[in-house]
Amino acid sequence: MLRQYVRDLQNEFAGYGTAKLRRDLMAGITVTAVALPLSLAFGVSSGADAAAGLITAILAGLVISMLSGASYQISGPTGAMSAILIAIVAQYGLEGVFIACLLAGIILVLAGILKFGRIVSIIPMPVITGFTSGIAIIIALGQVDNFFGVRSVGETAIEKVMSYFELGFHPDWATVAIGLLTVLIMIFWPKKWNAIIPSSLAALIIVLGLNMVLKFPVDVVGDIPKTLFPENRLAFADLSLAKMEGLLWPAISIAALGMIESLLCGASAGRMTGEKMNGDRELVAQGIGNMIIPFFGGVPATAAIARTSVAIKAGMATRLTGIFHAVGLLLSMFLLSPIMSAIPMSALAGILMVTAWRMNEWESIHYFFSRKFGGAIMKFSLTLAATVVFDLTIAIVVGIVLSAILFVINSAEVEMNISKIDTDKLKEKGIKICEEHDHVRVIYLTGPIFFATVHSLTKRLEDAHKGVMILSMRGVSSIDTSGIQAMLEFCEMMKQEDITIIFSGVQENVLKRFEKGGVLDVIGRDHVYWSTDLALAQMDKNQSKAI
């Protein structure tokens, strides 16, 4: 992996000059403009503070961008990750987030070493779409307090919403006005202006300026320290085996989300650039970054498709774009912290509300429902509900298990077609049948033979039995132990009834399992042919000899 990384860097920076440096620098500045308001917002929404989000984006840009599995990945705090972190903060505090982040980093490194880079390919698209929408709901619900200026209690989004019925819901209208103005600016900001100033940054600047003039009595971000070493950060003295054991499951959730988000981002951006990402190295890079970040007071990071796509569209040439964007954020921390500290919390909540809405994969959702794909709708809905009610890891497991069950149900039928002997066609091929062959049936099987299909298959075979049965199995791609055992019992039963079983067109992997399972010992190895025509031709020869 290290040798491949060096070769990739050599290819990436071959012929690097002033023109590419200018492209990377301009793309880095553009991504900084996008990442600044989002980093502040995601830091707050994760249960930490704006400074934590900024530190996360800076370190992720420096560390993960340099080690990434592709030149285009831009990492930092994300809305999806903040949806998980807010529950961890509620239960374990920020120290719990730091320890879970460290453990998640270790898990990601191990996942990369064990070559889990292709794991995202086994997750069905409706499941991914479902948990993305579920995360969007959690983000939106988690910002109700900041957006409306109200107070809730509880560890989960649902508990917080339910607490409004007990505590009451009394919005602060100045806070609501700022949040609503932020949302409207982001929605109606002209697309042609968005290329110069991103809508989120424009909304933040306008609302900040307005609040500084009118001085609304609303909650603001507060002090942003001009340091990468804040007081609230992980120290080695904070680590203990008991704490790490208690935070293992949250760490798995963070690692799972980091893995999925980063690999999906790489796959999407790879299609935009034509550059294939090394998924295993990307996981190692994400792991190393997340092992370092908590020691600086940051929250878990992952690749972000919004920032990555902006970088690509801005003309980035190499991974230096990610590093330049990190430097831009670092300068912002030192130069703009007095201004950023006055940002209203409801403005960041408004940014997150719009971001949550845009996170949804509306095109895919419309496709599932408009085409009435029942299985896809069920996977999407159940995964969404599990994400909101439980957590991401459980949601993914639920989605995959449901997908597997639906696949088994849809596959639990082997197509079986029964055909009589067509003597005219056989004569055209030079195969002459010496006597009446009404007792011979050719049965064509198509589909996998496994535990869910064997019962109906053997029942239909028993009903279709004749003196000679030629089972054409070219369409059977696989067979499991249950299928072999059922086929063995069927062959033994037919042998007792003096019925001849012949196999034709058996694929090599199925034939090996037949041999291993004793099926060939029952029917005889001379009763297996490459094709049905060969089987019939051999029957013709045997009959000629008998005559």
N, C-alpha and C positions, 0 to 999 in steps of 0.2 A: 504493500500500500504506500509506503514511504517513497520507494523508487518511482512508482507511478505518479505520485504527487510532484516529485521533482521534474519528471518528464513533462507533465501537464503545465507546470510553471514555465518551463523553457519554451514550450509551444505557444503559451499564452502571451509571453512577453517578447517573442521573436519579432524583431523589427520595431520595437517600441520606441517612439520618438515624441517630438513636441506635439504633433497633431493628435496622437492618441492621449497624451497627457492632458491636453486641453479638453478633449472629450470627457475623460474621467473626472476632471476637476469640475466642469460645468454640470455633469450628471450628478456628482456628489453634492454640489450646492443645491440642486433641484430636489434631491432626495432629503436633504436636511430640512428644507422648507416643509416637506410633507411629514417627515418623522417628528419634528419638534412638537407640534400640538398633540399628535397621537401618542408620543412617548409620555408627555405630561398627563394626558387623559388616562392612558392605560396604567400608569403608575398609581394614580388615585383610585381607579376602578378595581385594582387588584387588592386594595385594602392597605396598601403602603402609603406613599406620598408621591408627589410629582417628581421630586428629586430622584427617587428610586427608579422611576421609569426612565428618566434622562440618563442616569448612570448605566442602566441596563442597555440602552440603545448605544451608548458610547463604547462600552466594552464589547458588546456583541459585534458592532461594526469593526472594531480593531481585531479581535481575536478570531471570531467565527468567519468573517470575510476572508481573512488571510488563509485559513486552513480549509475552507469550504471545498465541497466536491465539484463545484462549478464556478465559473468566473462571475456569474451574475447574481448569486444569492445575497440578499440584504436581510440581516436578522435584527431582531429587537423584541421589545415587549409587544404582545398582540392581545386583541380583544378576547380571543378564544382562551388564551392562557389565563387572563385575568378572571374569567368566569370560574375557573377551578380554584384560583388562589384566594378569592374572597371567602370561600368556605373554610379553607385551611387557616387563614388569618383569624377567622371567628373562633375556631376551635383551639388552635395552637399558638396564635400570635405570630408576629413577624419572625421570631426565632425559628418557629416551625417551618415557615416558608423557606428560610435560608437553608435549613438542614435538608428539607425535602428537595430543594433545588440541587444541592450537592449530590445527594443520592441519585436523583434523576440523571445528573450528568454522568455519574459512574455507570448507570444502567445503559445510557445511550452509547457510551464508549464501548461497552461490552457488546451491545447490539451491532455496532459497526464492525467490530472484530469478528463476530460470529456471522457476519454477512446477512444481516436482516434488511438490507437496503431495498429488497424487492417486496417486503411484507405488505406494503400498501396496495399492491396489485391483487391481493386476495380479499380485500374489503370491497363489497359491492357498492356501486355508485349511490343507490338510494340510501344506504347506511351512512355514507359520508355526508350526503346532502341532509339527512335527518339530524345528525349530531351538530352539523354546522348551524342549522336553524335553531336547534335546541340551545346552543351556546349563545346565539344572537338574542334569544328570549331572556336568558340568564343575565346577559350584559344589560339589556334594556331594563329589566326589573331591578337590577342592582343599582341603577342610576336614578330611580324614582325619588329617593330622598334628596339627592343633590339637585335634581331638576325642579322639584316642587318646594324645596325648603321644608320638608317634613322629617319626622323621625320614625324609625322602625326598629324592631329587635328581632333577633333570630340568626341562626347560622346559615340557613339556606335561603334562596330567593323566595321559595314558597312560604317559608316561615315568616319572612319579612313582610310579604304581602298580607298574610293572614293577621299579622300583628296590627295592621291599620284598623281592623274591626274593633280591636280592644283599645288602642291608643287614640284612635280618631285620625282623620285626615284633614289637616288644616293648612292649605298651601300659603306660602308667602308670595304675594303677587309680584313683587319686584324681582324675586328670584325666578319665578315662572317667566316673566317678561324677557329677562336676559336669556334664559334657556331657549325660549321660543324664537327669539330674534336670531340666535345662533343657528337653529334648525332651518329657518326660512332663508337665511343667507346662503347656507350650504346647498339648499335645494335649488334656489333660483340663481345661483352664481353662474354667469355665462361660461359655457364650455371653452370658448376661445380665450377667455381670461384665465381659465384654470391652468393652462399650460405655462402661464407666467407666474401667477400666485395661486396655489392650491386653495380650494374653497374652504377647507378647515382652517388654514392659516389666515385667510382673509376674514373669516368670521371671528376668529380670535382677536385679530388686530382691531377690527371695528368695534366689537363689544368691549374690549379692554379700554380703548380710547373713550368710548361713551361712558363707561363706568368711572373712569378717572375724572371726567368732567362733572358728571352728575352725582357721583359719590353715593351710589345706592347702598343701603345697609344690608349687604349680602355677604355670605361666606366667600372667602378667597383662598387661593392656593396656600399662601403663607410663605414663610422664609424658605428659600432654596439655597442650601450651602454651596459655597464656591470651592468644593473639594470632592475628590473621588474616594475619600476616606471618612465618611460620615460616622457619627457616634453609633448609630444603629446599624450594625453589620455583624456578620458571622466571625467568630474567633474560634480558634482550635479548642480553647478552654470550654466552649459551649457544647462541644460534641461529647456524647456518651452513648454507649451501646443501647441503653434503655430508650433514650430519645429517638435514636435511629430506627429501632425496632417498631416503635409506635408510629413513625412517619413513613414506613415502607410502602404502605398502600397509596397514600397521597403521592409519594415519589413515583410510583408506577404509573399513576394517572398523568402526572406531569410529563414523564418520559414518553408515554404512549401518544399524548397529544403533540409533543415536540417532534416525535418521529413522523407522525401522520402529516402534520402541517408542513414540515420541512420537505418531505418527499413529494407531497402534492404540489407544493410551490415549485420545486425543482422540475417536476414533470411538466407543469404548465409553462414555466419560463423557458424550459428546454425547447418546447414547440415554437416559442416566439423567436428564439435565437438560432435554432438548429444545432445547438451544442448539447450533447448528452451529459447528464450529471452522473458522477460516481456516487451512488446512494450510500454505500458503506462508508466512504470517507466523509460524506456530509454528516452522517450520524456521529462519527468520531469527533468532527469539528464542533457540532452542537453540544456533544458531551463535554468536551474540554472547556468550551465557553461557559457552560452552566456550572461546571465545577469551580470556575474562577469567580464568576459574578457575585455569588453570595458573600464572599470575603470583602467586597466593596460596597455591600448594602443594596445590591440590585435584586431584581426578581427574575424568575426564569424567562429565557428568551427562546425564540424559534424563528425560522425563516418567515418572512412576511410577504405575501404575494402583492399587496398594495405597493409597498416600497420597492420591491423587486421589479414589478412591471413599470413603475415610474422611471426607475434607473435605466431599464432597457429602452424605453421610448425616448428618454433624454439623450441617448447615444453613447452609453457607457461602452468602454473598450475592454477593460480588465477589472479584476477584483479590487483595484485601487479605488474605484468608485465608492465601495463600502467603507474603506478606510477614510477617504476624504469626507464622507458624510458624518463619520464618527468625530473627526476633527472639528467639523462645522458645529456639531452639537456641543462639543467640549468648549469651544469659543463662546457659544451662546450661553452656556452655564456661567462662565466667568464674566461676560460682558452684559448679559441681559437679565441676570437673576433678580435685580431689584424690580424690573418691569414685570417679569413673569410671576413674581410673588403676588402681584395684584390681580391676577386673572381670576374672575369669578368662578366658583366651583360649578355653578349651573351652566356656564359656557362650555366647560369640559364635558358635563353631562349631556349637553345638546349634541356635541361632536360625537360622543359615544352612541347616542340614540340613532343618529343618522348612519354611523358606521355599522351598527348592529343591523339596521334595515338593509343596508347594502351588502352585508355579509351573506345574506340568503342567496342561494343559487336559484333565482326565480325562473330562469329558463328551464332548468331541469325539473323544478317543481311543476311548472305549467305542463311540461311534456308528460310527466307521470300521470297527472290528473286528467289532462285533456284527452290522452289516448286510453284512459281507463285501464292502466296496467295494475290490476288488483294486488299482485305480489309486491310490486315496487311501492305502491301506496302504503301497504301494510308495513313494509320494512321502514319506510320513511317515517311514518307516524309513530311506530313503536319506539324507534331509535330516538326520535325527538322527545317523546314523553319520558323515556328512561334517562335521557341527558338532563332534563329539567328536574325530574323527581330524585334521581340517584346521582350518578356522576358519569364522566366520559367513558371510563374504562368499562363500567358495567354496561353502558349504552352500546359500546362497540361489540362487546361479547354477546349481548342480547340480539343485536342486529345480525351478526354473523351466524349465530345459532339459528335464528329465524330463517335466514337465507338458506342455510343447509337443510333445514326441515322442508322448506318449500321446494328446494331442488329435489330432495328425495321423493316428495309427493308427486312432483311433475314427472320424475323419471321412473316412477314405480309401475311402469308398463312396458313390456317388451312387445314390439310389433311382430306379429306372427301371420304369415301368409302361406296358405296350403295350395299346392298345385299338383294336378295330375300329370302323368307323363304325356308329352306331346310327341307322338311317334313321327309325325311328318317333319318336325324340326330336327329330330334326332337323325332321321335318314339324310337330311341335307348336310349334316356334320359327319356322315359316314358311320353312324351308330345304328345298327339294325337290331331290333328287339324280336327275339325268336318266338315269344309267346305273349299271351295277354298279360298286361302289367297293371290291371286294375287294383291289384293288391299293393302297389308301390305308390308312396306319396312323398313328394319333395316339400319340405317345410322350411321356409325362409325366415330366419330370426334376425331382428334388428334392434339394437339397444344393449345397454349393459345388463348383465345378469348378476344381481346382488340380492341381499337379504330382503329388500322391499319388493322384488319382482318375482322371486322364485315360486311363491305359492300359486299365483295366478298362472304363471307360465307352465308349471308341471301339470296343473289341472287341465289346461287347454291341450297340452300334449297327450295326456291320457285319453281325452275325449276324441282326439284325432288319430289314434293309433290304427295302423294297418299292418299287413304282413311284413312289409319292408318300409322303414321310415328313414329317409335321407334328410338329415338336419344340416341345412346350409347356414353356416355361422360366420360368413364373411363380414356381416354387419354387426357382429358382437365384438366390441372393442376391449371389453374387460369382464372379469368374473371374479367374485370374491369367494371366500370359504363356504358360505352358505349356499352359493350357487353351485359350487363343485359338489358339495354333499348332496344337494337335491338332484343334480344330474346323475350322480352315481346311483342313488336310490331308484331313480326312474329307469336307468339302464338295466339294473338288476331285476326290477319288476318286469320289464319288457322281455328280458331273457327268459324268465320263468314262464311267460306266456308264449314263448317260442316266436317272438317278434324280433326281426333283425334291425339293429340300429346302425346307421352309417353316418359318419360326420364328413362334411366337405367344407372347404374354404376356411378352416379354422386358423385364426391368426396365431402367430408364433407364441405370444405371451400367454394366450388362453390354452394353447396346446401343451405348453410346459406345465401349466397348472392341472390340466387333465391328467397328464402323466404322473405328476406328483401325487394327485388325489386318488389314483387307482381307477379312473374312469376307463383308460385304455386297456387295463387288464381285464375289465369286464366285457367290453365290446370286441376286443381283439385289435391289435395294432394295424392289421391289414384292412381294417374297416374305416380308415381315415384317408381322405383323398384331398388333393389340392382344389379340385372343382367338382361340381355336380356332374358335369359331362364325363369326367374321368371315372367317377363312381358308376355311372350308367354303362359306360363302355366296358368296365371290368365285369359288371353283371352280365353283359352281353357275351363276353368271352367265356365266363364260367358256364353260362347256359349252353354255349356252342360245344364246349368240352363234354358237358353232361349228355348232350344229344349224340 
